[in-house]
Amino acid sequence: MPTSIFDEFFQAEARMFLLATIRIALAEDGSDLTSMGLFAEDDMAQAMIVAKESTVVAGLPIIPMVLEFGGDQCQCHLNVDDGERVSEGTMVAAIRGPAIQLLKSERVIMNFLCHLSGIANLTARYVEALKGTKTTLLDTRKTLPGLRFPEKYAVLAGGGKNHRLTLSDMLMLKDNHIDRAGSITQAVSALLSAHSPCPPIEVECRTLAEVEEASRCEIKRIMLDNMDNETIKTALGIIPQGIETELSGNVSLETIRELAELGPDYISVGKLTHSAPSSDFSMQFVPLS
């Protein structure tokens, strides 16, 4: 996935949130008194960032963004594109600048790169498990506060698709909405009356009776939540063509293939963002060239 996709994704609101998160991350660390006590402001250094394991990479374009907060003296060269799989020992980036600035930025850079690459790497494994099926892998809104956009970008880097970035992208009727509104029919009717034009509506269904009711409504997608395989088969047979289908709930690498072979359009997996193990990278200082 070329870096231009990063620029395409991180525009407007998404870029604003990313810059705010970087700013907060640097502020959390406070002043780097260790580096300031050891090195002069004009002491230049050079470092390389190396993968310590095979992984899909995501978040490399964030490196120069972090460095820019410390001034304009740093140079950064990215050796691979986000979305690529690299082997252990691959130098993914090289940076040069004041030693104080590189050391101040190191942990923030590594936190982003390791976390986002971990998400991309896990996503790629799920995508691989779905090969040959008609099913598209989706993420969820189970993201860390303040990291919604970077984490969902990492899913794209791994080959998955985003479900919805914000609550306004698609109107989702979940159990609490339905219970409070009185029924699926009443909830859908209220949404269609409240919004003109109305964004696409998705309904989360817990039972076959709810699937039957939702199928009679003017909606875009039905989510089958935490159903067993036999119930899913029956539900998919009820839903008419023209309404998209999605499975969700306790999906794992071990079960996703079997679920996809049942024939849903989408499977959403919260683990992509809330349980992805970090990929391992290190920043190593090297002699100035």
C-alpha positions in Angstrom: 0.0 0.0 0.0 1.8 3.2 -1.1 2.4 6.0 1.3 -0.1 8.2 -0.7 -2.9 6.1 0.9 -1.7 7.4 4.2 -2.0 11.0 2.9 -5.4 10.1 1.5 -6.7 8.6 4.7 -5.2 11.3 7.1 -7.0 14.4 5.8 -9.2 16.9 7.6 -10.6 15.4 10.8 -8.4 12.3 10.7 -5.2 14.3 10.3 -6.3 16.7 13.1 -6.8 13.8 15.5 -3.5 12.2 14.6 -1.6 15.5 15.1 -3.3 16.0 18.4 -2.4 12.5 19.5 1.2 13.0 18.6 1.3 16.2 20.5 -0.2 14.6 23.6 2.2 11.7 23.4 5.2 14.0 23.3 3.8 16.1 26.1 3.3 13.1 28.3 7.0 12.4 28.3 7.8 15.9 29.5 11.4 17.2 29.1 14.1 14.7 28.3 16.4 15.8 31.1 18.7 12.8 30.5 19.5 13.7 26.9 19.6 17.4 27.6 22.2 16.8 30.3 24.4 14.7 28.1 24.3 16.3 24.7 24.7 19.8 23.2 21.8 21.2 21.2 23.9 21.0 18.0 25.1 17.4 18.6 24.0 15.6 15.5 23.2 11.9 15.4 22.0 9.2 13.1 19.8 6.2 13.7 18.1 3.4 11.9 14.8 1.6 12.7 15.0 -2.1 12.3 12.4 -4.8 12.3 13.2 -7.5 14.9 10.7 -10.0 13.5 8.8 -10.6 10.3 5.8 -8.3 10.2 3.5 -6.2 8.0 4.5 -2.6 8.6 2.1 0.3 9.3 2.7 3.8 10.6 6.0 4.7 9.0 4.8 8.1 7.7 4.1 9.1 11.3 7.9 9.2 12.0 8.6 12.5 10.2 5.4 13.9 11.7 6.7 13.2 15.2 10.1 14.6 14.4 8.6 17.8 13.0 7.2 18.7 16.4 10.9 19.2 17.6 11.9 21.5 14.7 13.0 21.3 11.1 16.5 19.9 11.6 15.7 16.2 11.2 15.8 14.2 8.1 13.9 10.9 7.6 14.1 8.3 4.9 11.5 5.6 4.7 12.8 2.4 3.1 9.5 0.5 2.7 5.9 1.4 2.2 3.1 0.8 4.8 1.4 -2.5 4.0 4.6 -4.3 3.0 5.8 -7.4 4.9 9.4 -7.2 6.0 11.7 -9.8 7.4 13.7 -9.8 10.6 16.6 -7.4 10.3 15.1 -5.1 7.7 15.9 -1.4 8.1 12.6 0.2 7.6 13.7 3.8 8.2 16.7 6.0 8.7 16.7 9.3 10.6 19.2 12.0 11.2 19.1 15.1 13.4 20.0 16.6 16.8 20.6 13.7 19.3 18.4 15.4 21.9 15.5 15.5 19.4 15.9 11.9 18.2 16.0 10.6 21.7 13.1 12.7 22.8 11.1 11.3 19.9 12.2 7.7 20.1 9.6 6.2 22.3 6.7 8.0 20.7 7.8 6.9 17.3 8.3 3.3 18.4 5.0 3.2 20.3 3.1 4.2 17.1 5.1 1.9 14.8 5.0 -1.2 17.0 1.3 -0.9 17.8 0.1 0.0 14.3 2.3 -2.7 12.7 0.9 -5.2 15.1 -2.6 -4.4 14.0 -1.7 -4.5 10.3 0.1 -7.8 10.8 -2.9 -9.5 12.6 -5.3 -8.1 10.0 -3.2 -9.6 7.3 -3.5 -13.0 9.0 -7.3 -12.7 9.0 -7.4 -11.6 5.4 -5.3 -14.6 4.4 -7.8 -16.9 6.2 -10.6 -15.4 4.1 -9.0 -16.0 0.7 -11.2 -17.7 -1.7 -14.4 -16.7 0.0 -16.8 -13.8 -0.8 -16.5 -12.3 2.7 -14.9 -9.0 3.5 -13.0 -8.4 6.8 -14.2 -5.4 8.8 -12.8 -3.7 11.9 -15.0 -2.3 14.7 -15.1 0.7 17.0 -13.3 -1.2 19.7 -10.3 1.1 19.5 -8.2 2.8 22.1 -9.5 6.3 23.0 -7.7 8.9 20.8 -6.3 6.2 18.5 -9.4 5.5 16.4 -8.0 6.8 13.1 -4.5 5.5 13.4 -5.7 2.0 14.4 -8.3 1.9 11.6 -5.7 3.1 9.1 -3.5 0.1 10.3 -6.4 -2.2 9.4 -6.3 -0.9 5.9 -2.6 -1.4 5.7 -3.1 -5.0 6.6 -5.7 -5.5 3.9 -8.9 -5.2 5.9 -11.7 -2.7 5.5 -13.1 -0.1 7.9 -16.6 -0.5 9.2 -17.4 3.0 10.2 -15.0 5.7 11.3 -17.6 7.7 13.3 -21.1 7.2 14.5 -22.4 9.3 11.6 -21.0 7.1 8.8 -23.7 4.5 9.3 -26.6 4.4 11.7 -26.3 1.2 13.7 -29.2 0.0 15.8 -27.8 -2.1 18.6 -29.6 -4.0 21.4 -29.9 -1.0 23.7 -31.3 1.2 20.9 -33.9 -1.4 19.9 -34.9 -2.1 23.5 -35.3 1.6 24.3 -37.1 2.4 21.1 -39.6 -0.5 21.5 -38.8 -2.5 18.4 -36.7 -2.7 15.3 -39.6 -1.4 13.2 -40.2 1.6 15.4 -36.5 2.4 15.6 -36.0 2.3 11.8 -39.1 4.4 11.3 -37.9 7.0 13.7 -34.5 7.2 12.1 -36.0 7.6 8.6 -38.2 10.4 9.9 -35.4 12.1 11.8 -32.8 12.3 9.0 -33.3 13.5 5.5 -31.5 12.1 3.6 -31.0 9.3 6.1 -27.6 7.6 6.2 -27.5 3.8 5.7 -29.0 1.8 8.6 -27.6 -1.4 10.0 -29.5 -3.5 12.5 -27.9 -5.8 15.0 -30.0 -8.9 15.4 -29.9 -11.4 18.3 -32.7 -13.8 17.3 -34.3 -15.2 14.2 -37.4 -13.2 15.1 -35.4 -10.0 15.0 -33.9 -11.0 11.6 -37.3 -11.5 10.2 -38.5 -8.1 11.5 -35.4 -6.3 10.3 -35.7 -8.0 6.8 -39.0 -6.2 6.4 -37.5 -2.8 7.1 -35.8 -0.2 4.8 -32.2 -0.9 5.9 -28.8 -1.5 4.3 -27.3 -4.3 6.4 -28.2 -6.9 9.1 -25.6 -7.9 11.6 -26.0 -11.4 13.1 -24.6 -11.1 16.6 -23.1 -14.0 18.6 -25.2 -16.6 16.8 -24.2 -20.3 16.4 -23.5 -21.7 13.0 -26.9 -23.4 12.5 -28.7 -20.2 13.5 -26.5 -18.2 11.1 -27.4 -20.5 8.2 -31.1 -20.1 8.9 -30.8 -16.4 9.3 -28.9 -15.9 6.0 -31.6 -17.8 4.3 -34.2 -15.4 5.7 -32.5 -12.2 4.7 -33.5 -11.0 1.2 -31.2 -10.1 -1.6 -30.5 -6.4 -1.4 -29.8 -6.4 2.3 -26.1 -6.9 3.2 -25.2 -9.4 5.8 -22.5 -9.2 8.6 -21.4 -11.6 11.3 -19.9 -10.5 14.5 -19.1 -11.7 18.0 -16.3 -14.0 19.3 -14.7 -14.4 15.9 -11.1 -15.8 15.9 -8.5 -16.9 13.4 -9.6 -20.5 14.2 -13.2 -19.9 13.4 -13.3 -17.1 10.7 -12.9 -19.4 7.7 -15.8 -21.7 8.7 -18.0 -18.6 9.3 -17.1 -17.1 6.0 -18.0 -20.3 4.2 -21.5 -19.8 5.5 -21.7 -17.0 3.0 -22.0 -13.6 4.7 -20.9 -10.4 2.9 -18.9 -9.2 5.9 -17.3 -10.4 9.2 -16.3 -7.8 11.7 -13.5 -8.6 14.2 -12.9 -6.5 17.3 -9.6 -8.4 18.0 -8.0 -6.6 15.1 -7.6 -3.5 17.2 -8.2 -4.4 20.8 -6.1 -7.5 21.0 -3.3 -7.2 18.4 0.1 -8.0 19.8 2.7 -5.3 19.0 5.3 -5.9 16.4 8.9 -5.6 17.5 11.1 -2.9 16.2 14.2 -1.1 17.6 15.9 2.2 17.0 19.6 1.9 16.8 22.1 4.8 16.8 24.8 4.4 14.2 28.0 6.5 13.3 27.3 9.5 11.2 27.9 8.9 7.6 
